[in-house]
Amino acid sequence: MRFSLPTPGAEPVSVWRPPLYPVPWALSPVDHFYFTRPIAADQVNWPDPTYRYGGVFFENVKHTGIDIPADEGTPVIAAGPGTVTWAGWGLYYGDPGNTDDPYGQAVVIRHDFGYQGKPLFTVYAHLKEVDVARGQWLDTGDPLGLVGDTGATTGAHLHFEIRLNEENFFQTYNPELWLAPPQGWGVLVGRVTDTGNVPLVAREIRVWPVEDEYQIWYTQTYGDNPDSEKSPLHSDLYYHENYVLSDLPAGDYAVDISYGGRVLRQFVTIRPGQVTYFRFRGDYGFTTNRPRLPGMEALTPVP
């Protein structure tokens, strides 16, 4: 398999995050921060900024989760309560024992709760060691294995996915909208399209706090159209986003997007424990008006 790896962007580096909000955490009826981090708080437990959801890192393969950088042997814990439905090799191909599987050793949990009446699954991949078995029930924070570099990887890390409705590669959603943020921090969500409302693919976005223009986050829109039925990527049922940036300290920020030979800017406010939304539509520019609220149930038990 041939690699096509991105050039890392300059992102603020910190060895500390505040404790997470308790889960489930949702200040809005459309939010669903149901999961804690699958790596404990005494380790790096936030997404690698260069391997976010929707990136293209293998030839013609979309990144269907986030990568959390961690040393080999770091314990991996259940992000929520549920039953183990997969444990070991062969997840991608559905072929138990297949040591050529790109996920390497992996664990899947079907959770005791769902969303909009649909079951939720979390995936933990590239493990060095699996310490659970199919059918085993786990509580939030229970150990399930160790970080490794099995499968198609360039080094030790945890690949983490959210799957909704079905336990397969083509039902993934951005984990940064499901993992509880650190206390006092928030999440930026955007839908970025051209003037004709077609999602812009791999478009760079620059985010920086207005009080410190030298502290910059760089990221890109999803590497595929999340509205396409053939894509393994899916936008949130409410936000319809193609860009998420989590773990932003509360405060005022500028968002820069290049379009039509110009750099367009929008100022936004990140609020503690909340999602800040913006919409960019080509020549129409930015708006911060949220989509219309649907009738949604927040947390639905699933049999």
C-alpha positions in Angstrom: 0.0 0.0 0.0 1.4 3.3 -1.1 1.4 6.2 1.4 0.5 9.8 0.7 1.1 11.7 4.0 0.2 15.3 4.7 2.7 18.0 5.6 2.2 18.8 9.3 0.8 22.3 10.0 1.9 24.5 12.8 -0.4 23.9 15.7 -0.1 24.9 19.4 1.4 22.1 21.4 0.5 21.6 25.0 1.2 18.7 27.4 -1.9 19.6 29.4 -5.6 19.7 29.0 -8.2 20.5 31.6 -10.4 17.6 32.8 -13.2 16.6 30.4 -16.8 17.5 30.9 -18.8 14.5 32.3 -20.5 12.3 29.8 -23.0 12.5 28.3 -22.6 16.2 27.8 -24.9 18.2 25.6 -25.9 21.8 26.2 -27.9 21.8 23.0 -30.5 19.2 21.9 -28.5 18.7 18.7 -25.2 17.9 20.4 -24.0 14.5 21.4 -20.8 14.5 23.4 -21.5 11.0 24.7 -18.0 9.6 24.9 -14.9 10.1 27.0 -11.4 9.9 25.5 -10.1 6.3 24.8 -6.7 7.3 26.3 -6.5 8.4 30.0 -6.1 12.1 30.9 -2.5 11.5 32.1 -1.5 10.9 28.5 -1.9 12.8 25.2 -5.6 12.0 24.4 -6.5 14.5 21.7 -6.4 14.1 17.9 -3.2 14.4 15.9 -3.8 17.6 13.9 -2.3 16.1 10.8 -4.5 12.9 10.8 -8.0 14.2 11.3 -11.2 12.7 10.1 -11.7 12.9 6.3 -8.0 13.2 5.4 -6.5 11.2 2.6 -3.4 9.4 3.8 -3.3 6.2 1.8 -3.8 6.2 -1.9 -7.6 6.8 -2.6 -8.5 5.8 1.0 -10.3 8.3 3.3 -9.5 8.6 7.0 -12.6 7.4 8.7 -11.5 8.3 12.3 -9.0 10.3 14.3 -5.5 9.3 15.3 -4.4 9.8 18.9 -0.6 9.9 19.2 0.4 7.7 22.1 3.5 5.5 22.9 3.3 1.8 22.2 1.9 0.0 25.2 -0.2 2.9 26.4 -3.5 1.4 27.8 -6.6 2.0 25.7 -10.0 2.3 27.5 -13.6 2.0 26.6 -15.1 5.4 25.6 -18.5 4.4 26.8 -20.4 1.3 28.2 -21.3 -1.5 25.9 -20.6 -5.0 24.5 -17.6 -6.0 22.5 -18.6 -7.1 19.1 -15.1 -7.5 17.6 -11.8 -8.3 19.1 -8.6 -9.1 17.2 -7.4 -9.2 13.6 -9.5 -8.8 10.4 -11.9 -6.0 11.1 -11.7 -4.2 7.7 -12.2 -7.3 5.7 -14.5 -9.0 8.2 -12.1 -11.9 8.2 -11.2 -13.0 11.7 -7.5 -13.8 12.1 -6.4 -12.0 8.9 -3.0 -10.5 9.9 -2.8 -8.5 6.7 -5.9 -6.4 7.7 -5.2 -2.6 7.6 -6.8 -2.1 11.0 -4.4 -4.5 12.6 -5.7 -5.7 15.9 -8.9 -3.9 16.7 -11.8 -3.8 19.1 -15.4 -2.7 18.4 -17.9 -1.8 21.1 -21.7 -1.6 20.5 -22.9 0.8 23.1 -25.8 0.6 25.5 -27.2 3.8 24.1 -27.8 5.1 20.6 -28.6 8.2 18.7 -31.9 8.9 16.9 -33.0 5.3 17.5 -29.8 4.0 15.8 -27.1 2.0 17.5 -23.6 3.5 18.1 -20.3 1.7 17.8 -16.7 2.8 18.7 -13.6 1.3 17.0 -10.1 1.1 18.5 -7.5 0.0 16.0 -3.8 -0.7 15.4 -3.6 -2.3 18.9 -0.5 -4.1 20.1 -2.5 -6.3 22.4 -6.3 -7.0 22.8 -7.4 -7.8 26.3 -11.1 -8.4 25.8 -13.3 -11.0 24.0 -16.4 -10.8 21.9 -19.5 -10.7 24.0 -17.8 -9.1 26.9 -19.5 -6.1 28.5 -17.3 -3.1 29.3 -18.0 0.0 31.4 -16.7 3.5 30.6 -12.9 3.5 31.3 -12.4 -0.2 31.4 -9.1 -1.3 29.7 -9.5 -3.1 26.4 -6.0 -3.3 25.0 -2.7 -1.5 24.4 -1.6 1.0 21.8 0.4 -0.5 19.0 1.3 -0.2 15.3 -0.3 -3.3 13.8 -1.9 -3.0 10.4 -1.3 -0.1 7.9 0.5 2.5 10.1 3.6 4.6 10.1 4.1 4.3 13.8 2.4 3.6 17.1 -0.9 5.4 17.7 -4.6 4.7 18.4 -7.1 5.0 15.5 -10.5 5.7 16.9 -13.8 5.7 15.0 -17.5 6.5 15.6 -20.0 4.4 13.6 -23.7 5.0 13.6 -26.5 2.6 12.6 -24.3 -0.1 11.2 -21.0 -1.7 12.2 -19.1 -1.1 9.0 -16.5 1.1 7.3 -19.1 3.1 5.4 -21.0 4.4 8.4 -18.5 6.6 10.1 -18.9 10.1 11.6 -16.4 12.6 12.9 -15.4 11.6 16.5 -14.5 15.2 17.4 -18.3 15.8 17.6 -18.8 12.9 19.9 -15.9 13.1 22.4 -16.5 15.4 25.4 -14.3 18.5 25.2 -12.0 19.6 28.1 -13.8 21.8 30.6 -13.7 25.5 29.6 -13.0 24.5 25.9 -15.2 24.1 22.9 -15.5 22.9 19.3 -15.6 24.7 16.0 -17.8 23.2 13.2 -18.2 24.5 9.7 -19.8 23.7 6.4 -17.5 25.0 3.5 -18.9 25.0 0.0 -18.5 27.0 -3.3 -21.2 29.5 -4.4 -23.2 26.6 -5.9 -23.3 24.8 -2.5 -20.9 22.0 -3.6 -18.6 21.1 -0.7 -15.0 22.2 -1.1 -12.6 19.3 -0.7 -9.3 19.5 1.1 -9.6 23.3 1.5 -7.2 24.7 4.1 -8.7 26.7 7.0 -6.7 28.8 9.4 -8.0 29.5 12.9 -6.2 31.8 15.4 -7.2 33.6 18.6 -7.5 37.3 18.1 -5.3 38.0 21.0 -2.4 35.9 19.7 -2.1 35.9 15.9 1.1 33.7 16.2 -0.9 30.8 17.7 -2.5 29.2 14.7 -4.4 26.0 14.0 -4.3 24.7 10.4 -6.6 22.1 9.1 -8.5 21.1 6.0 -12.1 20.2 4.9 -12.9 16.6 4.5 -11.1 14.9 1.6 -14.3 13.7 0.0 -17.8 14.9 -0.4 -19.6 13.8 2.8 -22.9 14.2 1.0 -22.1 11.4 -1.4 -23.8 8.0 -0.9 -20.5 6.3 -2.0 -18.4 8.0 0.6 -17.4 6.3 3.9 -17.5 9.8 5.5 -20.7 11.3 6.8 -21.7 14.7 8.0 -23.5 15.2 11.3 -27.2 14.8 11.0 -27.7 18.4 12.1 -24.6 20.4 11.2 -23.9 18.8 7.7 -20.3 19.9 8.3 -17.2 19.1 6.3 -14.8 20.6 8.9 -14.4 20.2 12.7 -11.8 21.5 15.0 -12.1 20.4 18.7 -10.2 21.3 21.9 -10.2 25.1 21.4 -9.9 27.2 24.6 -12.9 29.5 25.0 -12.4 32.9 23.5 -12.6 35.0 20.3 -11.1 33.6 17.1 -10.6 34.5 13.5 -11.3 32.0 10.7 -9.6 32.5 7.4 -10.5 30.7 4.1 -9.0 31.4 0.7 -11.6 31.6 -2.1 -11.5 33.2 -5.6 -8.0 34.5 -5.1 -8.9 36.3 -1.8 -8.6 35.4 1.9 -12.0 35.8 3.6 -12.3 36.1 7.3 -15.0 35.5 9.9 -14.7 36.2 13.7 -16.3 33.6 16.0 -16.5 33.0 19.7 -15.7 29.6 21.2 -17.8 29.1 24.3 -17.1 26.5 27.1 -18.5 23.1 26.4 -20.3 24.2 23.3 -20.2 23.9 19.5 -19.6 27.1 17.5 -21.0 26.9 14.0 -20.2 28.8 10.8 -21.3 28.4 7.2 -19.1 29.5 4.2 -20.6 29.6 0.7 -18.2 30.9 -1.8 -19.1 34.4 -3.1 -21.8 34.7 -0.4 -19.1 34.5 2.3 -19.8 33.6 5.9 -22.8 33.3 8.1 -23.0 32.1 11.7 -26.7 31.3 11.6 -27.3 27.8 12.7 -29.3 25.3 10.7 -33.0 25.0 11.6 -33.6 22.8 14.7 -35.2 19.5 13.8 -37.3 17.5 16.2 -34.6 15.3 17.7 -34.2 13.1 20.7 -30.8 13.4 22.4 -30.1 10.0 23.9 -32.2 7.0 22.9 -31.8 3.6 24.4 -31.3 0.9 21.8 -32.3 -2.7 22.4 
